[in-house]
């Protein structure tokens, strides 16, 4: 009954299907659109078999012991030998000829029994629980439970509002002992800090003595907690999840390009959670990347176009930008925080007005998981679009030499603080600075022309991560009043006509035609949600720092 390509044929609830040999039965059933309820099972963690919610009936085709021939029923169909007791679906792997029942009377009775036990000591606080709206216990109790409880004894009281670490709060009375959080710390981040103490219904989740859950991936335990036991201290009681608008985005913390979901309501971002992409970040993300949404409302956010001390309009700012570019020799400092689309337009600005372009490599200590040594999301984009011709240095010594030689009249700085990169205020006073960025810094304070930009949460665009995977992000909240999109600003500088901006799809039509690496992508809409690897053979000669091609690969655990 085996098939080619390492597929096997199994029968689930009377229907045959082909699945990869050895596939977990929970996953195999999901391929058929069938849900096997579960709590302790997680596709990226080892199997524990704790909760018993995924009980199924399992059988195999019966064969004659002497001849090996398949035994048939009276109707001519193979005779199935069913196991005398139910098996856990999470601990069962697909094998040729396997028969599975997920909705038999025995299975349904088992599900009701397990749910009844799980709810014995669980508090009836769904209306105030942070997990409401995302709670598997609530959902499965409604779908697979009895609908009533026969338990009349007093519930066990367990600890509440326990700070397991700086970012995670535990309400232990809700814990169902699935051990997902324990296994995550042991297997993924190698920080064995969580465990259970006591036994039976008195079991309690806690940190080991003199330890706390403070690694940079601790909030992933909140994501995978199937109930409301583990909660984010930052998000706790801030917003009901069913009110949140979910927007797919990309984390800008490093060149890994972690896929995320931004949760917002009425123009305000409340949280960032990971989005599954097995080719990039599995289902995880660093805690530090979840904090980036706070940059939208930071006090140093630039929210006005400025000429010296005066506030000016967008149109006037663009006119002054063009006048400065035409009226002197210009050098440019580009950034790997720019999107692919912005880099493409910025290169056109450089080509149109002339002048050298400098980039800076921002290096940090990588962690071997989801933070790389390259601390910018789109260095590869700058190379693919041609904005940078080579890997950038870690300082601006060449630019400094030009300034001292009086070869530069204007300095366009995009997203960078050049005073942190080797240039002093005295050096910068020798040129006119056009600062383009989202937040105030020491360079912006002495700029002649100030051009505010949108954050990644307020615009659409794409990045190319360290795998050379092109990935897109979408706007989660509206832009600040009066601030135009980055691509509109750059497009305005390139045209002498009145313009309402440029649509991102128009840019992609140009990029598809002009950039060889984008020959397989002809539109922004055409970029898959999981991203797409682009041709990078033209950059094989470039030596990237540690972390080249690194991504979180479950096969390497």
C-alpha positions in Angstrom: 0.0 0.0 0.0 3.0 2.3 -0.1 3.3 5.0 -2.7 6.2 6.6 -4.4 8.2 9.6 -3.0 8.2 8.1 0.5 4.4 8.4 0.8 2.2 5.8 2.5 -1.5 5.3 2.2 -3.5 5.4 5.4 -7.2 5.4 6.1 -8.7 8.1 8.4 -12.4 7.8 9.3 -13.1 5.7 6.2 -11.2 7.8 3.7 -7.9 6.9 2.2 -5.1 9.5 1.8 -1.4 9.5 1.1 0.9 11.2 3.6 4.7 11.2 4.1 5.8 8.0 6.0 6.3 8.7 9.7 4.1 11.8 9.7 2.5 12.6 13.0 -1.2 11.5 12.9 -2.3 14.9 14.2 -0.6 16.5 11.2 -1.8 13.8 8.8 -5.5 14.3 9.9 -5.0 18.1 9.4 -4.1 17.5 5.8 -7.6 16.0 5.3 -9.2 18.9 7.1 -9.8 16.9 10.2 -9.0 18.3 13.7 -7.6 16.1 16.4 -7.8 18.2 19.5 -4.6 18.5 21.5 -2.8 20.6 24.0 0.7 19.2 24.8 1.6 18.5 21.1 3.4 21.2 19.2 4.9 20.6 15.7 8.3 22.1 16.7 8.7 20.4 20.0 9.3 16.8 21.0 6.3 14.6 21.8 5.4 14.4 25.5 2.0 12.7 25.5 0.9 14.6 28.6 -2.6 15.8 28.0 -4.2 12.7 26.4 -6.7 14.9 24.6 -5.6 13.5 21.2 -6.8 9.9 21.8 -7.7 8.0 18.7 -8.6 4.5 17.7 -5.9 2.8 15.7 -5.9 -0.5 13.7 -4.0 -2.4 11.0 -5.0 -4.7 8.2 -5.1 -8.3 9.5 -3.1 -11.0 7.8 -3.0 -14.7 8.0 0.0 -15.7 10.2 1.0 -18.6 8.0 0.5 -17.3 4.5 0.8 -13.6 5.1 -2.4 -13.0 3.0 -4.8 -10.2 3.9 -7.9 -11.4 5.7 -11.2 -10.3 4.3 -14.6 -9.6 5.8 -17.8 -11.0 4.4 -18.1 -8.0 2.1 -14.7 -8.6 0.6 -13.0 -5.7 2.3 -9.8 -6.1 4.4 -10.4 -7.1 8.0 -9.1 -4.5 10.5 -7.6 -5.5 13.8 -8.3 -2.6 16.1 -6.1 -2.0 19.2 -8.0 -2.8 22.4 -7.4 0.6 23.8 -7.2 4.1 22.3 -3.8 5.5 21.4 -2.5 9.1 21.6 -2.4 10.7 18.1 0.7 12.8 18.9 2.7 9.6 19.7 1.5 7.8 16.5 3.3 8.1 13.2 1.8 7.2 9.8 2.6 3.8 8.5 1.4 1.9 5.4 -2.0 0.3 5.9 -2.8 2.1 9.1 -6.5 2.8 9.9 -7.5 5.6 12.2 -10.8 6.7 13.8 -11.0 10.2 15.1 -14.7 10.6 15.6 -15.9 7.2 16.9 -18.2 6.9 20.0 -15.1 5.6 22.0 -13.0 8.6 20.9 -15.7 11.1 21.7 -16.2 9.6 25.1 -12.5 9.8 25.8 -12.4 13.4 24.7 -15.3 14.3 27.1 -13.5 12.4 29.9 -10.2 14.1 29.4 -11.8 17.6 29.2 -13.7 16.9 32.4 -10.4 16.1 34.2 -8.6 19.1 32.8 -11.4 21.4 34.0 -11.7 20.0 37.5 -9.4 22.6 39.1 -9.6 25.2 36.3 -11.1 28.5 37.4 -14.2 29.8 35.8 -12.7 33.1 34.9 -13.0 33.1 31.1 -14.5 36.6 31.0 -11.4 38.2 32.6 -8.8 35.8 31.2 -6.2 37.4 28.8 -6.3 34.2 26.7 -10.0 34.5 25.9 -10.3 34.5 22.1 -7.2 32.4 21.7 -7.8 29.7 24.3 -7.7 26.1 23.1 -9.2 25.0 26.4 -12.2 27.2 25.9 -12.6 26.1 22.3 -12.2 22.4 22.9 -14.4 22.4 26.0 -17.2 23.8 23.8 -16.5 21.4 20.9 -15.5 18.2 22.6 -16.5 18.6 26.3 -19.6 17.4 28.1 -21.0 20.9 28.6 -21.4 20.3 32.3 -19.3 19.3 35.3 -19.9 16.5 37.8 -17.2 17.8 40.1 -18.6 19.2 43.3 -15.6 19.2 45.6 -13.5 22.4 46.3 -11.0 23.3 43.6 -7.2 23.4 44.4 -5.9 27.0 44.8 -2.6 27.7 43.1 -0.4 30.8 42.8 -1.5 33.8 40.8 0.4 36.7 39.2 3.8 35.0 39.6 6.6 36.8 37.8 8.6 34.0 36.2 10.8 36.6 34.6 10.8 40.2 33.5 8.4 39.7 30.7 6.2 36.6 31.6 3.5 36.4 34.3 2.1 33.0 35.5 -1.5 32.3 36.7 -0.8 28.8 37.7 -4.4 27.9 38.5 -5.0 27.9 34.8 -2.1 25.6 33.9 -3.0 22.2 32.5 0.5 20.8 32.7 1.0 20.4 29.0 4.8 21.1 29.5 5.1 23.1 26.2 6.9 25.9 28.0 9.3 23.5 29.7 10.2 21.7 26.5 10.6 25.0 24.6 13.2 26.2 27.1 15.0 22.9 27.1 15.0 22.2 23.4 14.9 25.5 21.5 16.9 28.0 23.6 18.8 25.5 25.7 17.8 27.4 28.9 16.5 24.7 31.2 14.8 26.9 33.8 11.2 25.7 34.1 9.8 22.5 35.7 6.9 21.1 37.7 6.9 20.6 41.5 4.6 18.3 43.6 2.3 15.7 42.0 -1.1 15.1 40.6 -3.5 18.0 40.9 -1.1 19.8 43.1 1.6 20.0 40.4 2.8 23.6 40.0 4.9 25.2 37.3 7.9 27.1 38.6 11.4 28.2 37.9 14.4 26.3 39.3 15.8 27.8 42.5 17.8 31.0 41.9 16.8 31.1 38.3 14.2 33.0 36.3 12.8 32.9 32.8 14.8 35.8 31.4 16.2 34.6 28.1 15.5 36.7 25.0 12.9 34.1 23.8 10.8 33.9 26.9 7.7 35.3 25.4 7.5 32.4 23.0 6.3 30.3 26.0 3.3 32.7 26.1 2.6 32.2 22.4 2.5 28.4 22.7 0.7 28.2 26.0 -2.7 26.7 25.0 -4.5 28.3 28.0 -4.2 31.5 30.0 -1.5 30.3 32.4 1.4 32.2 30.8 0.8 35.8 29.8 2.8 38.7 28.5 3.4 41.2 31.3 3.5 44.0 28.7 0.3 43.0 26.9 -1.6 41.7 30.0 -5.1 43.3 30.3 -4.3 45.8 27.5 -6.7 44.7 24.8 -9.1 41.8 23.9 -7.5 39.9 21.1 -10.7 39.7 19.0 -10.6 43.5 18.7 -7.1 43.4 17.2 -6.5 43.7 13.5 -3.8 41.3 12.4 -1.2 42.5 9.8 1.6 40.4 8.4 5.0 42.1 8.8 8.7 41.5 9.0 10.9 42.1 12.1 13.6 44.8 11.4 15.8 43.8 14.3 18.4 41.9 12.2 18.9 40.4 8.8 17.2 37.1 9.7 13.9 38.6 8.6 11.6 37.0 11.3 8.0 36.8 10.1 5.6 38.6 12.4 2.0 39.5 13.0 1.3 43.0 14.2 -1.8 43.4 16.4 -3.4 46.8 16.3 -6.7 48.6 17.0 -7.8 52.1 16.0 -4.4 53.2 14.8 -2.4 51.9 17.8 -0.1 48.8 17.9 -0.6 46.6 21.0 1.7 43.7 20.3 3.9 41.8 17.9 3.8 38.0 17.7 5.7 35.5 15.5 4.2 34.2 12.2 5.1 30.7 11.2 7.6 30.4 8.4 9.5 27.1 8.5 12.2 28.4 6.1 13.1 31.4 8.3 12.0 31.4 11.9 9.8 28.3 12.5 7.2 29.8 14.9 9.5 31.8 17.1 10.8 35.3 17.5 13.1 37.2 20.0 11.5 39.2 22.8 13.6 42.2 21.8 11.9 42.3 18.4 8.5 42.4 20.1 9.4 45.8 21.6 9.9 47.5 18.3 6.3 48.6 18.0 6.9 51.2 20.7 9.0 53.2 18.2 5.8 54.4 16.6 4.9 56.6 19.6 8.3 57.4 20.9 8.9 60.9 22.1 11.7 61.5 19.7 9.6 60.6 16.7 10.0 63.1 13.8 6.5 64.3 12.7 7.2 67.5 10.8 9.1 68.6 7.7 11.6 71.2 8.7 13.8 73.9 7.1 16.1 75.0 9.9 13.9 75.8 12.8 10.8 76.4 10.6 8.1 73.8 9.9 7.3 73.6 6.2 4.9 71.6 4.0 5.7 68.4 2.2 5.7 70.1 -1.2 8.1 72.9 0.0 10.4 70.3 1.6 10.6 68.4 -1.7 11.4 71.6 -3.6 14.1 72.6 -1.2 15.5 69.1 -1.4 15.8 69.3 -5.2 17.3 72.8 -5.0 20.0 71.6 -2.7 20.8 68.6 -4.9 21.1 70.8 -7.9 23.0 73.5 -6.2 26.1 71.6 -5.1 28.2 68.5 -4.8 26.3 65.8 -2.9 27.3 62.7 -1.0 24.8 60.1 0.3 24.7 57.9 3.3 22.2 55.0 2.7 20.8 52.6 5.1 19.9 48.9 5.3 16.7 49.9 7.1 15.3 51.1 3.8 12.9 48.8 2.0 13.8 47.4 -1.4 11.4 49.9 -3.0 13.0 52.8 -1.2 16.5 51.7 -2.2 15.4 51.4 -5.8 14.1 55.0 -5.9 17.0 56.3 -3.8 19.4 54.9 -6.4 17.5 56.7 -9.1 17.9 59.9 -7.1 21.6 59.3 -6.9 21.9 58.5 -10.6 19.9 61.6 -11.4 21.8 64.1 -9.3 25.2 62.4 -9.0 27.5 61.8 -6.1 29.0 58.9 -4.1 26.9 56.6 -1.9 28.1 55.2 1.4 26.7 52.5 3.5 27.6 51.3 7.0 27.6 47.7 8.2 26.0 47.6 11.7 27.4 44.6 13.5 26.1 43.1 16.7 26.5 39.9 18.6 24.4 37.2 17.1 22.8 34.4 19.2 22.9 31.5 16.7 19.1 31.5 16.5 17.1 34.5 15.3 19.4 37.4 15.8 22.2 37.6 13.3 25.4 39.6 13.4 24.0 41.9 10.7 21.8 44.3 12.7 19.9 45.6 9.7 17.1 43.9 7.7 18.0 44.8 4.2 21.7 45.0 3.4 21.1 42.4 0.6 18.4 44.7 -0.9 20.9 47.5 -1.2 23.2 45.2 -3.2 20.5 43.7 -5.4 19.1 47.1 -6.3 22.6 48.4 -7.0 22.4 51.2 -4.4 25.6 49.8 -2.9 28.2 48.4 -5.2 30.1 46.6 -2.4 29.7 45.5 1.2 29.8 48.6 3.4 32.5 49.4 5.9 31.9 49.9 9.6 32.8 53.6 9.5 32.7 56.6 7.2 36.4 57.4 7.0 36.3 57.8 3.2 33.4 60.3 3.4 35.2 62.2 6.2 38.2 62.6 3.9 36.0 64.0 1.2 34.5 66.5 3.6 37.9 67.6 4.8 38.9 68.0 1.2 35.9 70.2 0.6 34.6 67.8 -2.1 31.1 67.7 -0.5 28.5 70.6 -0.2 25.5 68.5 0.7 25.2 65.3 2.7 22.0 63.3 2.4 21.7 61.0 5.5 19.0 58.3 5.3 18.1 56.7 8.7 21.6 56.9 10.1 23.3 58.9 12.8 26.6 59.7 11.3 27.8 61.3 14.5 27.9 57.8 15.9 29.9 56.7 12.9 33.1 58.7 13.1 31.9 62.2 12.0 32.0 65.0 14.5 29.7 68.0 14.8 32.6 70.2 13.6 32.9 68.0 10.5 29.2 68.2 9.7 29.1 72.0 10.1 31.2 72.1 6.9 28.3 70.7 4.8 24.5 71.2 4.5 22.7 68.1 5.9 19.5 66.7 4.5 18.3 64.3 7.1 15.7 61.6 6.1 14.5 59.4 9.0 11.9 58.4 11.5 13.4 59.5 14.8 15.5 62.4 16.1 19.2 61.8 16.6 22.4 63.9 16.9 22.7 64.3 13.2 19.1 65.4 12.7 19.5 68.1 15.3 21.9 70.0 13.1 20.3 69.3 9.7 19.4 72.1 7.3 16.5 70.1 5.9 14.4 67.6 7.9 12.4 65.0 6.1 10.4 62.6 8.4 9.6 59.1 7.3 7.2 56.3 8.2 8.0 53.3 10.3 7.7 49.8 9.1 4.3 49.6 10.8 2.9 52.4 8.7 3.9 51.5 5.2 4.1 48.6 2.7 7.4 47.3 1.3 9.8 44.4 1.2 13.2 43.3 2.6 15.7 40.7 1.4 17.0 38.7 4.4 20.4 37.0 4.8 19.2 34.0 2.8 18.4 36.3 -0.1 14.7 35.6 0.6 12.5 38.5 -0.6 9.7 39.1 2.0 7.0 41.7 2.2 5.3 43.7 5.0 2.1 45.6 5.1 0.9 48.8 6.9 -0.7 48.0 10.3 -1.6 51.6 11.4 -2.1 54.9 9.5 0.8 57.3 9.0 1.1 60.4 11.3 -1.0 63.3 10.0 0.8 65.2 7.2 3.6 62.7 6.7 3.8 61.1 3.3 5.2 57.6 2.4 8.9 57.3 1.8 8.4 56.3 -1.8 6.2 59.3 -2.4 9.0 61.6 -1.1 11.7 60.0 -3.3 9.3 60.0 -6.3 8.6 63.7 -5.8 12.3 64.5 -5.9 12.6 62.7 -9.2 9.9 64.5 -11.0 9.3 68.1 -12.0 5.5 67.6 -12.3 2.8 67.8 -9.6 2.5 64.3 -8.2 0.2 62.5 -5.9 2.9 59.9 -5.2 3.6 56.5 -6.7 1.9 53.2 -6.2 4.1 50.3 -5.0 2.9 48.1 -7.8 4.1 50.7 -10.4 7.5 50.5 -8.8 7.5 46.7 -8.9 6.8 46.8 -12.6 9.9 48.8 -13.1 12.0 46.7 -10.8 10.8 43.5 -12.5 12.0 44.9 -15.8 15.3 46.5 -14.6 16.7 44.2 -11.9 17.6 40.6 -13.1 17.1 39.1 -9.6 13.4 40.1 -9.8 12.7 38.4 -13.1 10.5 35.8 -11.3 8.6 38.5 -9.4 6.5 40.9 -11.4 4.4 42.6 -8.7 4.4 43.3 -5.0 1.2 41.3 -4.7 3.0 38.4 -6.3 5.5 38.0 -3.4 4.2 34.9 -1.5 3.5 35.4 2.2 6.4 33.0 3.0 8.7 35.0 0.8 10.7 33.8 -2.2 14.4 33.1 -2.7 15.9 35.2 -5.4 19.0 34.5 -7.5 22.1 35.6 -5.6 24.9 34.1 -7.7 26.1 37.6 -8.6 27.0 38.1 -4.9 28.8 34.9 -4.2 32.2 36.7 -4.2 31.1 38.9 -1.4 32.1 37.7 2.1 29.4 38.4 4.6 30.1 38.3 8.3 29.2 35.5 10.7 25.6 34.5 10.2 25.7 34.2 6.4 22.7 32.1 5.3 21.9 31.4 8.9 18.3 30.6 9.7 16.6 28.7 12.4 16.6 25.2 11.0 14.7 22.6 13.1 16.6 19.9 11.3 19.8 21.1 13.0 18.5 20.8 16.5 
